[in-house]
Amino acid sequence: MQPLLSDVTVNGEVISAAAIAAEVQNHPAPKSKPGLAWTAAARALTIRALLLQEARRRGLRADPQEVTEGKIETADEALIRPIM
């Protein structure tokens, strides 16, 4: 029996159902359709994984910048910034 909510694999990299569940809060959906938020969260994390894979393929290096006063972007954000 397959679990109701499963992991997603992107070019061999697994995005866990737990990571998708944590991302769901950033994707609004009607209360009667929580699957829409799950799908949007999985899509967002898939795109992020693809961007990170491409940045690594290109040999890019992260150079985190200050995005607002006192707030520095994450290494992953800095890594994909040049290809966005």
Sequence and secondary structure as in RCSB ss.txt:
>XXXX:A:sequence
MQPLLSDVTVNGEVISAAAIAAEVQNHPAPKSKPGLAWTAAARALTIRALLLQEARRRGLRADPQEVTEGKIETA
DEALIRPIM
>XXXX:A:secstr
   SS  EEETTEEE HHHHHHHGGGS   TT HHHHHHHHHHHHHHHHHHHHHHHHTT      EEETTEE  H
HHHHHGGG 
